[in-house]
């Protein structure tokens, strides 16, 4: 459990995390040192970053990158709206 002075959202999430069997966390938003400290209270949880750059900002012991986005090379650019629907 995090220290009592965390309170608020972090404490709520900690209570939720106590009952979660899946050890996976997806990081959202910019780096927040206080949240990173909080996440370190759960070293068994694998943290999922959206980029390698995001992972480099964090200190959790178990991290993986899952790249989000699409390969633009698979699509043809159409400069005029097509008629459909």
N, CA, C and O atoms as CSV, one atom per row, in Angstrom:
chain,resi,resn,atom,element,x,y,z
A,1,UNK,N,N,0.834,-1.174,0.000
A,1,UNK,CA,C,0.000,0.000,0.000
A,1,UNK,C,C,0.886,1.247,0.000
A,1,UNK,O,O,1.908,1.265,0.686
A,2,UNK,N,N,0.526,2.275,-0.741
A,2,UNK,CA,C,1.342,3.492,-0.765
A,2,UNK,C,C,1.251,4.243,0.563
A,2,UNK,O,O,0.362,3.967,1.369
A,3,UNK,N,N,2.153,5.179,0.794
A,3,UNK,CA,C,2.101,5.959,2.030
A,3,UNK,C,C,0.774,6.711,2.147
A,3,UNK,O,O,0.124,7.003,1.143
A,4,UNK,N,N,0.386,7.018,3.373
A,4,UNK,CA,C,-0.901,7.682,3.626
A,4,UNK,C,C,-0.999,9.044,2.948
A,4,UNK,O,O,-2.100,9.486,2.620
A,5,UNK,N,N,0.135,9.719,2.729
A,5,UNK,CA,C,0.066,11.060,2.146
A,5,UNK,C,C,-0.211,11.043,0.643
A,5,UNK,O,O,-0.337,12.111,0.044
A,6,UNK,N,N,-0.308,9.876,0.017
A,6,UNK,CA,C,-0.659,9.827,-1.395
A,6,UNK,C,C,-2.112,10.230,-1.587
A,6,UNK,O,O,-2.406,11.118,-2.388
A,7,UNK,N,N,-3.023,9.593,-0.864
A,7,UNK,CA,C,-4.435,9.977,-0.893
A,7,UNK,C,C,-5.024,10.040,-2.285
A,7,UNK,O,O,-4.425,9.552,-3.243
A,8,UNK,N,N,-6.189,10.636,-2.396
A,8,UNK,CA,C,-6.849,10.896,-3.668
A,8,UNK,C,C,-6.891,9.724,-4.623
A,8,UNK,O,O,-7.128,8.582,-4.229
A,9,UNK,N,N,-6.659,10.027,-5.879
A,9,UNK,CA,C,-6.751,9.046,-6.952
A,9,UNK,C,C,-5.787,7.886,-6.742
A,9,UNK,O,O,-6.151,6.730,-6.959
A,10,UNK,N,N,-4.560,8.184,-6.320
A,10,UNK,CA,C,-3.571,7.122,-6.136
A,10,UNK,C,C,-4.037,6.095,-5.110
A,10,UNK,O,O,-3.873,4.892,-5.313
A,11,UNK,N,N,-4.614,6.565,-4.016
A,11,UNK,CA,C,-5.083,5.644,-2.987
A,11,UNK,C,C,-6.249,4.812,-3.513
A,11,UNK,O,O,-6.325,3.613,-3.244
A,12,UNK,N,N,-7.143,5.429,-4.250
A,12,UNK,CA,C,-8.272,4.718,-4.849
A,12,UNK,C,C,-7.766,3.628,-5.789
A,12,UNK,O,O,-8.233,2.490,-5.733
A,13,UNK,N,N,-6.813,3.973,-6.651
A,13,UNK,CA,C,-6.256,3.000,-7.591
A,13,UNK,C,C,-5.545,1.882,-6.840
A,13,UNK,O,O,-5.612,0.722,-7.247
A,14,UNK,N,N,-4.870,2.217,-5.758
A,14,UNK,CA,C,-4.182,1.190,-4.957
A,14,UNK,C,C,-5.170,0.184,-4.409
A,14,UNK,O,O,-4.906,-1.018,-4.421
A,15,UNK,N,N,-6.309,0.663,-3.928
A,15,UNK,CA,C,-7.326,-0.249,-3.416
A,15,UNK,C,C,-7.863,-1.139,-4.526
A,15,UNK,O,O,-8.098,-2.329,-4.312
A,16,UNK,N,N,-8.056,-0.573,-5.701
A,16,UNK,CA,C,-8.505,-1.380,-6.833
A,16,UNK,C,C,-7.447,-2.414,-7.208
A,16,UNK,O,O,-7.774,-3.570,-7.477
A,17,UNK,N,N,-6.184,-2.004,-7.227
A,17,UNK,CA,C,-5.091,-2.885,-7.648
A,17,UNK,C,C,-4.931,-4.074,-6.713
A,17,UNK,O,O,-4.458,-5.130,-7.133
A,18,UNK,N,N,-5.312,-3.919,-5.468
A,18,UNK,CA,C,-5.167,-5.021,-4.509
A,18,UNK,C,C,-5.951,-6.254,-4.944
A,18,UNK,O,O,-5.558,-7.376,-4.625
A,19,UNK,N,N,-7.056,-6.063,-5.668
A,19,UNK,CA,C,-7.873,-7.200,-6.056
A,19,UNK,C,C,-7.711,-7.636,-7.498
A,19,UNK,O,O,-8.460,-8.492,-7.968
A,20,UNK,N,N,-6.760,-7.072,-8.203
A,20,UNK,CA,C,-6.576,-7.397,-9.620
A,20,UNK,C,C,-5.613,-8.564,-9.765
A,20,UNK,O,O,-4.507,-8.539,-9.225
A,21,UNK,N,N,-6.043,-9.590,-10.499
A,21,UNK,CA,C,-5.186,-10.754,-10.722
A,21,UNK,C,C,-4.244,-10.532,-11.901
A,21,UNK,O,O,-3.144,-11.083,-11.926
A,22,UNK,N,N,-4.659,-9.742,-12.861
A,22,UNK,CA,C,-3.813,-9.472,-14.028
A,22,UNK,C,C,-2.812,-8.387,-13.659
A,22,UNK,O,O,-3.188,-7.317,-13.181
A,23,UNK,N,N,-1.561,-8.667,-13.881
A,23,UNK,CA,C,-0.513,-7.732,-13.498
A,23,UNK,C,C,-0.048,-6.923,-14.697
A,23,UNK,O,O,1.057,-7.123,-15.200
A,24,UNK,N,N,-0.891,-6.011,-15.151
A,24,UNK,CA,C,-0.603,-5.219,-16.341
A,24,UNK,C,C,-1.133,-3.811,-16.142
A,24,UNK,O,O,-2.258,-3.625,-15.680
A,25,UNK,N,N,-0.323,-2.822,-16.490
A,25,UNK,CA,C,-0.702,-1.425,-16.372
A,25,UNK,C,C,-0.301,-0.718,-17.651
A,25,UNK,O,O,0.846,-0.827,-18.084
A,26,UNK,N,N,-1.229,0.007,-18.264
A,26,UNK,CA,C,-0.909,0.809,-19.438
A,26,UNK,C,C,-0.721,2.244,-18.993
A,26,UNK,O,O,-1.609,2.830,-18.373
A,27,UNK,N,N,0.432,2.812,-19.308
A,27,UNK,CA,C,0.720,4.192,-18.927
A,27,UNK,C,C,0.080,5.146,-19.926
A,27,UNK,O,O,0.216,4.972,-21.137
A,28,UNK,N,N,-0.611,6.142,-19.417
A,28,UNK,CA,C,-1.256,7.150,-20.255
A,28,UNK,C,C,-0.808,8.524,-19.782
A,28,UNK,O,O,-0.590,8.738,-18.590
A,29,UNK,N,N,-0.673,9.436,-20.704
A,29,UNK,CA,C,-0.323,10.795,-20.331
A,29,UNK,C,C,1.165,10.999,-20.170
A,29,UNK,O,O,1.953,10.060,-20.291
A,30,UNK,N,N,1.544,12.238,-19.896
A,30,UNK,CA,C,2.964,12.566,-19.734
A,30,UNK,C,C,3.539,11.989,-18.444
A,30,UNK,O,O,2.802,11.603,-17.537
A,31,UNK,N,N,4.856,11.937,-18.380
A,31,UNK,CA,C,5.556,11.428,-17.199
A,31,UNK,C,C,5.181,12.263,-15.976
A,31,UNK,O,O,5.145,13.492,-16.033
A,32,UNK,N,N,4.907,11.584,-14.889
A,32,UNK,CA,C,4.589,12.224,-13.615
A,32,UNK,C,C,5.385,11.480,-12.547
A,32,UNK,O,O,5.099,10.320,-12.253
A,33,UNK,N,N,6.376,12.141,-11.970
A,33,UNK,CA,C,7.278,11.492,-11.015
A,33,UNK,C,C,6.517,10.886,-9.839
A,33,UNK,O,O,6.880,9.811,-9.361
A,34,UNK,N,N,5.473,11.557,-9.369
A,34,UNK,CA,C,4.711,11.043,-8.225
A,34,UNK,C,C,3.990,9.746,-8.594
A,34,UNK,O,O,3.946,8.807,-7.799
A,35,UNK,N,N,3.429,9.698,-9.801
A,35,UNK,CA,C,2.781,8.463,-10.241
A,35,UNK,C,C,3.806,7.348,-10.434
A,35,UNK,O,O,3.536,6.193,-10.102
A,36,UNK,N,N,4.978,7.686,-10.968
A,36,UNK,CA,C,6.022,6.670,-11.149
A,36,UNK,C,C,6.429,6.082,-9.805
A,36,UNK,O,O,6.615,4.871,-9.690
A,37,UNK,N,N,6.568,6.931,-8.787
A,37,UNK,CA,C,6.885,6.445,-7.442
A,37,UNK,C,C,5.784,5.515,-6.947
A,37,UNK,O,O,6.055,4.474,-6.349
A,38,UNK,N,N,4.542,5.904,-7.205
A,38,UNK,CA,C,3.393,5.079,-6.797
A,38,UNK,C,C,3.438,3.724,-7.492
A,38,UNK,O,O,3.270,2.690,-6.845
A,39,UNK,N,N,3.663,3.718,-8.809
A,39,UNK,CA,C,3.684,2.459,-9.561
A,39,UNK,C,C,4.771,1.522,-9.058
A,39,UNK,O,O,4.632,0.303,-9.153
A,40,UNK,N,N,5.853,2.081,-8.523
A,40,UNK,CA,C,6.947,1.254,-8.004
A,40,UNK,C,C,6.549,0.477,-6.750
A,40,UNK,O,O,7.283,-0.417,-6.332
A,41,UNK,N,N,5.404,0.796,-6.139
A,41,UNK,CA,C,4.919,0.004,-5.012
A,41,UNK,C,C,4.412,-1.351,-5.475
A,41,UNK,O,O,4.119,-2.215,-4.648
A,42,UNK,N,N,4.304,-1.553,-6.797
A,42,UNK,CA,C,3.794,-2.797,-7.375
A,42,UNK,C,C,4.820,-3.347,-8.374
A,42,UNK,O,O,4.562,-3.342,-9.578
A,43,UNK,N,N,5.980,-3.823,-7.897
A,43,UNK,CA,C,7.039,-4.271,-8.799
A,43,UNK,C,C,6.671,-5.493,-9.632
A,43,UNK,O,O,7.319,-5.770,-10.641
A,44,UNK,N,N,5.634,-6.230,-9.220
A,44,UNK,CA,C,5.220,-7.409,-9.975
A,44,UNK,C,C,4.396,-7.051,-11.203
A,44,UNK,O,O,4.169,-7.901,-12.064
A,45,UNK,N,N,3.948,-5.813,-11.295
A,45,UNK,CA,C,3.111,-5.366,-12.409
A,45,UNK,C,C,3.981,-4.984,-13.599
A,45,UNK,O,O,4.976,-4.275,-13.452
A,46,UNK,N,N,3.597,-5.460,-14.773
A,46,UNK,CA,C,4.277,-5.056,-16.001
A,46,UNK,C,C,3.630,-3.771,-16.496
A,46,UNK,O,O,2.417,-3.718,-16.699
A,47,UNK,N,N,4.433,-2.745,-16.690
A,47,UNK,CA,C,3.942,-1.462,-17.183
A,47,UNK,C,C,4.125,-1.418,-18.695
A,47,UNK,O,O,5.199,-1.724,-19.212
A,48,UNK,N,N,3.062,-1.036,-19.396
A,48,UNK,CA,C,3.095,-0.946,-20.848
A,48,UNK,C,C,3.226,0.511,-21.253
A,48,UNK,O,O,2.394,1.347,-20.900
A,49,UNK,N,N,4.282,0.802,-21.999
A,49,UNK,CA,C,4.526,2.151,-22.519
A,49,UNK,C,C,4.087,2.206,-23.980
A,49,UNK,O,O,4.035,1.180,-24.658
A,50,UNK,N,N,3.770,3.413,-24.461
A,50,UNK,CA,C,3.372,3.545,-25.862
A,50,UNK,C,C,4.562,3.855,-26.762
A,50,UNK,O,O,4.425,3.893,-27.984
A,51,UNK,N,N,5.742,4.077,-26.155
A,51,UNK,CA,C,6.948,4.309,-26.950
A,51,UNK,C,C,8.166,3.967,-26.094
A,51,UNK,O,O,8.083,3.913,-24.867
A,52,UNK,N,N,9.285,3.741,-26.754
A,52,UNK,CA,C,10.529,3.495,-26.023
A,52,UNK,C,C,10.931,4.744,-25.242
A,52,UNK,O,O,11.483,4.643,-24.145
A,53,UNK,N,N,10.655,5.926,-25.809
A,53,UNK,CA,C,10.977,7.178,-25.124
A,53,UNK,C,C,10.217,7.280,-23.805
A,53,UNK,O,O,10.768,7.740,-22.805
A,54,UNK,N,N,8.955,6.853,-23.797
A,54,UNK,CA,C,8.174,6.881,-22.558
A,54,UNK,C,C,8.777,5.922,-21.535
A,54,UNK,O,O,8.880,6.270,-20.358
A,55,UNK,N,N,9.173,4.735,-21.954
A,55,UNK,CA,C,9.783,3.762,-21.037
A,55,UNK,C,C,11.064,4.315,-20.408
A,55,UNK,O,O,11.334,4.072,-19.232
A,56,UNK,N,N,11.841,5.048,-21.178
A,56,UNK,CA,C,13.112,5.590,-20.670
A,56,UNK,C,C,12.893,6.588,-19.541
A,56,UNK,O,O,13.799,6.815,-18.738
A,57,UNK,N,N,11.709,7.187,-19.464
A,57,UNK,CA,C,11.415,8.165,-18.412
A,57,UNK,C,C,10.984,7.497,-17.111
A,57,UNK,O,O,10.924,8.150,-16.070
A,58,UNK,N,N,10.688,6.215,-17.162
A,58,UNK,CA,C,10.131,5.518,-16.013
A,58,UNK,C,C,11.175,4.639,-15.333
A,58,UNK,O,O,12.241,4.374,-15.888
A,59,UNK,N,N,10.849,4.195,-14.128
A,59,UNK,CA,C,11.810,3.390,-13.358
A,59,UNK,C,C,11.235,2.058,-12.884
A,59,UNK,O,O,11.869,1.361,-12.091
A,60,UNK,N,N,10.043,1.696,-13.360
A,60,UNK,CA,C,9.456,0.442,-12.923
A,60,UNK,C,C,10.314,-0.731,-13.403
A,60,UNK,O,O,10.898,-0.666,-14.485
A,61,UNK,N,N,10.396,-1.804,-12.606
A,61,UNK,CA,C,11.289,-2.907,-12.960
A,61,UNK,C,C,10.841,-3.729,-14.167
A,61,UNK,O,O,11.678,-4.323,-14.846
A,62,UNK,N,N,9.538,-3.774,-14.447
A,62,UNK,CA,C,9.035,-4.578,-15.566
A,62,UNK,C,C,8.274,-3.663,-16.524
A,62,UNK,O,O,7.153,-3.244,-16.234
A,63,UNK,N,N,8.892,-3.357,-17.669
A,63,UNK,CA,C,8.250,-2.487,-18.655
A,63,UNK,C,C,8.410,-3.073,-20.053
A,63,UNK,O,O,9.409,-3.722,-20.363
A,64,UNK,N,N,7.417,-2.833,-20.878
A,64,UNK,CA,C,7.448,-3.233,-22.285
A,64,UNK,C,C,6.834,-2.105,-23.099
A,64,UNK,O,O,6.002,-1.345,-22.602
A,65,UNK,N,N,7.253,-2.004,-24.353
A,65,UNK,CA,C,6.676,-1.010,-25.260
A,65,UNK,C,C,5.724,-1.695,-26.225
A,65,UNK,O,O,6.063,-2.713,-26.829
A,66,UNK,N,N,4.540,-1.136,-26.363
A,66,UNK,CA,C,3.578,-1.553,-27.374
A,66,UNK,C,C,3.314,-0.317,-28.208
A,66,UNK,O,O,2.669,0.626,-27.749
A,67,UNK,N,N,3.814,-0.322,-29.439
A,67,UNK,CA,C,3.666,0.852,-30.306
A,67,UNK,C,C,2.238,0.936,-30.819
A,67,UNK,O,O,1.677,-0.044,-31.310
A,68,UNK,N,N,1.671,2.108,-30.696
A,68,UNK,CA,C,0.325,2.352,-31.206
A,68,UNK,C,C,0.450,3.133,-32.507
A,68,UNK,O,O,1.440,3.828,-32.731
A,69,UNK,N,N,-0.536,3.016,-33.341
A,69,UNK,CA,C,-0.523,3.752,-34.593
A,69,UNK,C,C,-0.730,2.823,-35.773
A,69,UNK,O,O,-0.929,1.618,-35.617
A,70,UNK,N,N,-0.679,3.402,-36.935
A,70,UNK,CA,C,-0.879,2.637,-38.159
A,70,UNK,C,C,0.295,2.860,-39.093
A,70,UNK,O,O,0.987,3.873,-38.997
A,71,UNK,N,N,0.518,1.930,-39.986
A,71,UNK,CA,C,1.554,2.036,-40.998
A,71,UNK,C,C,0.960,2.804,-42.185
A,71,UNK,O,O,0.182,2.250,-42.963
A,72,UNK,N,N,1.330,4.079,-42.317
A,72,UNK,CA,C,0.775,4.908,-43.388
A,72,UNK,C,C,1.141,4.390,-44.775
A,72,UNK,O,O,0.472,4.710,-45.758
A,73,UNK,N,N,2.191,3.598,-44.853
A,73,UNK,CA,C,2.601,3.023,-46.135
A,73,UNK,C,C,1.578,2.040,-46.692
A,73,UNK,O,O,1.635,1.699,-47.874
A,74,UNK,N,N,0.657,1.586,-45.874
A,74,UNK,CA,C,-0.357,0.636,-46.327
A,74,UNK,C,C,-1.578,1.334,-46.936
A,74,UNK,O,O,-2.509,0.674,-47.398
A,75,UNK,N,N,-1.569,2.657,-46.933
A,75,UNK,CA,C,-2.737,3.393,-47.409
A,75,UNK,C,C,-2.349,4.387,-48.490
A,75,UNK,O,O,-1.251,4.945,-48.478
A,76,UNK,N,N,-3.269,4.598,-49.426
A,76,UNK,CA,C,-3.048,5.522,-50.523
A,76,UNK,C,C,-3.661,6.871,-50.152
A,76,UNK,O,O,-4.801,6.924,-49.690
A,77,UNK,N,N,-2.923,7.954,-50.348
A,77,UNK,CA,C,-3.419,9.294,-50.091
A,77,UNK,C,C,-4.444,9.679,-51.146
A,77,UNK,O,O,-4.183,9.570,-52.344
A,78,UNK,N,N,-5.614,10.131,-50.696
A,78,UNK,CA,C,-6.664,10.596,-51.593
A,78,UNK,C,C,-6.936,12.048,-51.223
A,78,UNK,O,O,-7.427,12.334,-50.131
A,79,UNK,N,N,-6.617,12.967,-52.135
A,79,UNK,CA,C,-6.749,14.385,-51.815
A,79,UNK,C,C,-8.170,14.910,-51.992
A,79,UNK,O,O,-8.497,15.969,-51.456
A,80,UNK,N,N,-9.012,14.209,-52.722
A,80,UNK,CA,C,-10.408,14.585,-52.902
A,80,UNK,C,C,-11.286,13.578,-52.176
A,80,UNK,O,O,-11.062,12.370,-52.258
A,81,UNK,N,N,-12.291,14.090,-51.462
A,81,UNK,CA,C,-13.200,13.193,-50.762
A,81,UNK,C,C,-13.932,12.312,-51.767
A,81,UNK,O,O,-14.435,12.788,-52.785
A,82,UNK,N,N,-13.980,11.023,-51.461
A,82,UNK,CA,C,-14.658,10.088,-52.347
A,82,UNK,C,C,-16.135,10.010,-51.994
A,82,UNK,O,O,-16.517,10.223,-50.843
A,83,UNK,N,N,-16.985,9.697,-53.012
A,83,UNK,CA,C,-18.405,9.544,-52.789
A,83,UNK,C,C,-18.680,8.139,-52.252
A,83,UNK,O,O,-18.377,7.150,-52.919
A,84,UNK,N,N,-19.229,8.052,-51.102
A,84,UNK,CA,C,-19.672,6.776,-50.561
A,84,UNK,C,C,-20.645,7.038,-49.429
A,84,UNK,O,O,-20.717,8.138,-48.882
A,85,UNK,N,N,-21.380,6.011,-49.097
A,85,UNK,CA,C,-22.459,6.070,-48.105
A,85,UNK,C,C,-23.470,7.007,-48.619
A,85,UNK,O,O,-24.488,7.236,-47.966
